[in-house]
Amino acid sequence: MKQNLIALLCGIIFGIGLSLSQMINPNKVLNFLDITGNWDPSLIFVMMGALAVAFVSFKWILKRPTPILAESFHISRKLSVDKPLLLGAAIFGIGWGMSGYCPGPAVTGLGLLSLESVIMVVAIYLGFFAYNLFFEQK
């Protein structure tokens, strides 16, 4: 129960951060991605801030033998860049560029009852199901 409450609190803080930074506004994101047109570089600062916090936090947190509220850390052991990673990144980028939403802001937009967010989240889950149906090794 305590772990779920902490997860909920973290999600709320994350959602507030996405809202304050306007990352849930597809037009703001699309203008950030439009480097040859109406480019808006302001989201670079949001991303740099997030990376700085993550970089410092990971260095500090991973010195612990275990997480505070879990049995173990769940960190990818994969060290190589392969074809599935590049293909997935390309598909993710195309979807982000077409919609202005990446998964976090799309889920956050659900709290605003945004139809665009609902469509995006449904599409994300359809992608998960399609991958599992056609590509997942059994």
C-alpha positions as CSV (number, residue, x, y, z in Angstrom):
1,M,0.0,0.0,0.0
2,K,2.8,2.4,1.0
3,Q,4.6,1.7,-2.3
4,N,1.4,2.5,-4.3
5,L,0.9,5.8,-2.5
6,I,4.5,6.8,-3.2
7,A,4.0,5.9,-6.8
8,L,0.8,7.9,-7.0
9,L,2.6,10.9,-5.4
10,C,5.4,10.6,-7.8
11,G,3.0,10.4,-10.7
12,I,1.2,13.5,-9.5
13,I,4.4,15.5,-9.2
14,F,5.5,14.3,-12.6
15,G,2.1,15.4,-14.1
16,I,2.3,18.8,-12.4
17,G,5.8,19.2,-13.9
18,L,4.7,18.3,-17.3
19,S,1.8,20.7,-17.1
20,L,3.9,23.6,-15.8
21,S,6.4,23.1,-18.5
22,Q,3.7,22.9,-21.1
23,M,4.9,19.5,-22.3
24,I,1.3,18.4,-22.4
25,N,0.5,21.1,-25.0
26,P,1.0,19.4,-28.4
27,N,1.5,22.7,-30.2
28,K,4.3,23.7,-27.9
29,V,6.0,20.3,-28.5
30,L,5.4,20.5,-32.3
31,N,6.9,24.0,-32.4
32,F,9.9,22.6,-30.5
33,L,10.3,19.9,-33.1
34,D,9.9,22.3,-36.0
35,I,13.5,23.5,-36.3
36,T,13.1,24.9,-39.8
37,G,9.8,26.9,-39.1
38,N,8.3,28.3,-36.0
39,W,10.9,26.8,-33.7
40,D,10.4,27.2,-29.9
41,P,13.6,26.1,-28.0
42,S,12.1,26.5,-24.6
43,L,11.6,22.8,-24.0
44,I,15.4,22.3,-24.2
45,F,15.5,23.8,-20.7
46,V,12.9,21.4,-19.5
47,M,14.8,18.4,-20.9
48,M,18.1,19.7,-19.6
49,G,16.6,20.1,-16.1
50,A,15.2,16.6,-16.2
51,L,18.4,15.1,-17.4
52,A,20.4,16.9,-14.7
53,V,18.1,15.7,-11.9
54,A,18.1,12.2,-13.3
55,F,21.9,12.1,-13.7
56,V,22.6,13.3,-10.1
57,S,19.8,11.2,-8.6
58,F,20.8,7.9,-10.4
59,K,24.4,8.3,-9.2
60,W,23.3,8.8,-5.6
61,I,20.4,6.3,-5.5
62,L,22.3,3.4,-7.2
63,K,24.9,3.5,-4.4
64,R,22.2,1.9,-2.2
65,P,22.1,-1.9,-2.1
66,T,18.4,-1.9,-2.7
67,P,15.6,0.7,-3.3
68,I,13.8,2.0,-0.3
69,L,10.4,0.6,-1.3
70,A,11.3,-2.4,-3.5
71,E,13.2,-5.6,-3.4
72,S,15.6,-4.7,-6.2
73,F,16.4,-2.2,-8.9
74,H,15.0,-2.8,-12.4
75,I,17.7,-1.5,-14.7
76,S,18.3,-2.7,-18.2
77,R,21.5,-4.7,-18.6
78,K,21.5,-4.2,-22.4
79,L,24.6,-2.2,-23.5
80,S,24.3,-2.4,-27.3
81,V,22.5,-0.4,-29.8
82,D,20.7,-2.8,-32.1
83,K,18.1,-2.8,-34.9
84,P,15.0,-3.2,-32.7
85,L,16.2,-0.3,-30.6
86,L,16.8,2.0,-33.6
87,L,13.5,0.9,-35.2
88,G,11.5,1.5,-32.0
89,A,13.2,4.9,-31.5
90,A,12.3,5.9,-35.0
91,I,8.7,4.8,-34.7
92,F,8.5,6.6,-31.3
93,G,9.9,9.8,-32.9
94,I,7.6,9.7,-35.8
95,G,4.6,9.3,-33.5
96,W,5.8,12.1,-31.3
97,G,6.4,14.4,-34.3
98,M,3.0,13.6,-35.8
99,S,1.0,14.1,-32.6
100,G,3.0,16.3,-30.4
101,Y,2.5,13.8,-27.5
102,C,4.9,11.4,-26.0
103,P,3.5,8.8,-23.5
104,G,4.0,10.8,-20.3
105,P,2.3,14.0,-21.5
106,A,-0.5,11.9,-23.2
107,V,-1.3,10.2,-19.9
108,T,-1.1,13.5,-18.1
109,G,-3.5,15.0,-20.6
110,L,-6.1,12.4,-19.6
111,G,-6.5,14.3,-16.4
112,L,-7.6,17.3,-18.5
113,L,-10.2,15.1,-20.3
114,S,-8.5,15.8,-23.6
115,L,-9.9,13.8,-26.4
116,E,-6.5,14.0,-28.2
117,S,-4.9,12.4,-25.1
118,V,-7.5,9.6,-25.0
119,I,-6.9,8.8,-28.7
120,M,-3.1,8.9,-28.2
121,V,-3.2,6.6,-25.1
122,V,-5.5,4.2,-26.9
123,A,-3.1,4.2,-29.9
124,I,-0.1,3.6,-27.5
125,Y,-1.8,0.5,-26.1
126,L,-2.8,-0.7,-29.5
127,G,0.9,-0.5,-30.4
128,F,1.8,-2.6,-27.3
129,F,-0.8,-5.2,-28.2
130,A,0.3,-5.3,-31.9
131,Y,3.9,-5.8,-30.9
132,N,3.0,-8.6,-28.5
133,L,0.8,-10.2,-31.1
134,F,3.3,-10.1,-34.0
135,F,6.8,-9.8,-32.6
136,E,7.0,-11.0,-29.0
137,Q,9.0,-14.2,-28.8
138,K,7.1,-16.9,-27.0
